[in-house]
Amino acid sequence: MNRYLILLIRRPHLDPAVVPLHLAFLDGLREEGRVELSGGFSDKSGGAYLLRAADLAEATAIVQNDPAHVSGGWDITVYEWQAS
């Protein structure tokens, strides 16, 4: 499995009701062993999570099911991260 850094930056029209749905989504991924780390930025502008996936296509497909993506409340970028 490869690691992917998922960056989420809040948009001005963010619906706060989506945040608990997004966090529940991350909890589910964590239970599957797919999320290693996650958290918000101290300035409340967004957050990030470290996702494990077979390839970029799988990582992108997973992220597209995140309520953060579905709601359109965040700008989301997926990076393959070659961390050691």
N, C-alpha and C positions, 0 to 999 in steps of 0.2 A: 504494500500500500504506500502511496505517496502522500505527502502533506501539502495542504492548500491553505493559504492564509486568506480568509474572507474578511474584507473591510466593508463596514456599513457606515455611511454618513447620513445623518438625519436630514430630511427635506423639511422645509417650513410647514408643509401641510400634513405632517406626520399625525396620525390618529393615535393618541396614547393608549387606546383600548387594544391596539395590536401588540403592544410590548409584552403583556403576559402570554400571548399566543406564541410569540417569537421565543420567549424564554422556555416555554413548554416544549417547543420544537427542538431547541438545543438540548434540553434534558433528555428527550427521546434519543437523539443522536449520541449523547454521552453514554446512555445505557447500552447502546449498540457498540460502543467502543470506537465511535467515529470522531467524536470531538475530544481533543486533548485539553484545550484551554479555551476560555471565552471570558469576555468582560467588556464593560463599557469604558469609554474614555473619561477622564476626570472632568473635562470641560463640558460633558453631556452632549457632545457633537455627534456621537455615534459609538461604535465599538468594533470588536473583531473576534473571530474565532478561528481556531486551528482545526481543520477538517482532514480526516483520512479518507482517501478514495483511491480507486484503482488507476484512474486517469482523469484528465481535465474534463472530459465529457461527463463522466460520472459525478465529479465534484459540482459541475455546473448544473446538472439535473437535480442534485440534492438541494442546492441553493435555490433553484427555481421553485421548490416546494416550501421554502421558508416563508412564513406569514409576512416577514419583513419585505420580501420580494413581491409576494402576491399583492400586498396592500399598496405597493408603490410609494411607501413612506420613507424609504431609504435609497440612496445610491449605493449599489453593491458592486464590488470588484472582487474577482477571484484570481489569485496568484498561485502558481505552483511554487512552493517554498522549499528550497534545497538547504534546509537548516541541518546542522550537525550537532 
